[in-house]
Amino acid sequence: VQYVESGGGLVQPGGSLRLSCTASGFIFSSYNMMWYRQAPGKERELVAAIGSTGGTTNYADSVKGRFTISRDNAKNTVYLQMNSLKPEDTAVYYCKGLAVFGPWGQGTQVTVSS
C-alpha cells in the first residue's frame, strides 16, 4: 500500500489549493477514501471523506463549505479542493483508505500565512 500526496504549498489567507493523492496496492475503487491533517503539536484529525463511488461525502465542521473532496477511480486518485483558506488550516495533509492496512504517506504541507 502506498499513498503519494501532492499539491501543498504556501498560500495567503483567502487563497485556494488543490491537493491530490494517488494510491496503489489495493483496489482503490472499492474503498472509501479520507483526507486527514495534522498541525504542529496537535492530533491528526479527519477533514473529509468520500464513498467508494464518489456519491457520498462528509466534512469536518471546520472545513464545511470551503473544502470539496472528489475522486477519479480510473486514476486511483482522490482530491481535496480547498478554498477560502485560513491560517488554522496550516497542517500536513494525508490521505488514506478506510480500513486499508498499511503505512501513511509522506503527506503534503499546507501553510496559510500572509
Phi, psi and omega in degrees: 000135179213140175235133177236106180267146179206170175104354179288176179166191177261129182219150178282155174307137183090351181278184183227152171216154173236117179267148175233150175217118176257128184248153177210163177095359175209169182280092188308316186290352181265354189239141166296146179239148184230149167250133175239165171216154178222117177270157180305128178076008182237163176288154174292136182232149178282130182257313184204155179219152180219140178291169187298329179263355182087003185281340179233142178223153176218150184223150169294148181303327184292342182240356183301133180088348180244327182252148176226124177263142177210171181211156174232101185293335178291336181251004183052041187229139174242145185239157172223107175273123183241117180244165178049049185294146181239157177305327180287355173277354179299124184182172166268130184254135182231152170246160178197148174277138179295124177067018175269119181281129179157171185286157171288158173282186182280345181078172176227132185278129173243123178236122180249110185200148176266000000 
